[in-house]
Amino acid sequence: MYAAGQDSPQRNPCQAFLQEVVDGTNAAACTDAEVLQEILHRYRSINRAELGFRIFDSVVALGIPILSVGEDDVRRARRLVQAHPSLSTRDGIHLGVMEARGIVKVLTYDQGFEAVGWATRVEPS
């Protein structure tokens, strides 16, 4: 959303990251279905659904793995959110997906991911 959003300090680094994905120099990139839900939710909530649909379609077109969110992931999220009260529910979902798949690095500006000791948060640069 930063890459497609209004001008901000985060926009160019996010666009550069996505360009690496498109160029194939970042082969480890993936996302999860919750990210796509967040895009739809955010842009519909600000009455910009059409832009949200375009951003959604652009993420899907990247061709990176889109990890599903299943029952076990949600159960992990519940445990993580209970253990780390400062952790948002959405971040808990992402972390539940990551934990299940052995993913320990997340590219985000969201400092909430630092609540769990095993996740390494990296900001786009």
N, C-alpha and C positions, 0 to 999 in steps of 0.2 A: 504494500500500500504506500510505503514511503517512495518507492521508485516511480509510482504513477501519480502521486499526490502533488500538492502545491509545493512551490519552492521552499526548501528547508535544508538545514545542514546535513540531514540524513539522505536526501534525494540522490545526489551524485554517487556516494559510496554504494547505495543499494542498486542503482543503475549499473555501476561498474561490476558488481557481483553478478547481476543477471546477465551481463554481457559475457562474463567468464563462462557461465552455464551454457549460453548459446554457442559460444566458440568451442566448447568442449574441454576447456582447461580446468573446469571444476567438476570432475566426474563423480564426486562423492555427494553431490547435492541431492536432496530429496525434500519432500514436504509431507504433510499429513492432511487428511480430509478435513480436520478441524480448521486448518488455515483457509481452505476454500469456503467453509461455513462462515468464518469470520469476515471474509471479503463480502459475501452476500449480505450478511447481517449489517455490517457497517454501512455499506452504500445504500441499502434499502432504508436504514434508519435516518439517513440524512437526505432522503428523497432523490438519490442519484443512482437508482437501480441500474439504469442502462450502462453507466460507467462501471459499476460493480460487475455486471455481466461481461463486459469487455476485459476487465482485469482478470476475472475468473477464467475466461477462455484463454487469455494470454499465459496464465500460469499452467494450465493444462497443456497448452501447445509447446511448453518448454521441453516436454518429453522426459521429465525427471520422474522417478518413482513417486507416486502419491500413496502414502501408507494409509491403510484403513484404520479405523478406530473401532475396536470390537469390545465385547463384554469384559474380557480380561484387562484391556487397556483402561477401561473406565473403573474397574475395581482397583487397579494400581493407582489411578488418579485419586480415588477416594482415600486410599491409604496415605498418599503423599500430601494431600490437602489437610488431612487430619494431623499428620505429623509436623507439618510446616504451615501454621495458621496464616502466615503472611503471603503464602502462595495463592495466586488467583486460581479459580476453577479451570479456566481455559489453559493456563500454564500447566496445571496439574494434568490435564488431558494430554497435552503435548509431551510432558515428561513421562506419562504412563506409556505412551507409544514408543518413546525413545528407550525407556528402560527395558521393555519387552524385546527390543531388537538390538540391544547392546550399543545404542548410539549414545555417545557421551558429549558430543560437541553440538552447540546450537548457535546459529548466527542470528542475533537479535539485539535490539537496544533495550529490551525489557529486563531490568535488573532483578525481577522476581525469580528468575531461573537460578539465581545464586543461592536461593534458600536451601537447595539440596546440595550436598557436598560432592556428589559424583558427576554433576553436569558442569561442563565448561562453557561459559557464555563468551562468545566472540562477537564484537561489534564490526559491522562492515566498515572497511577503510579504503 
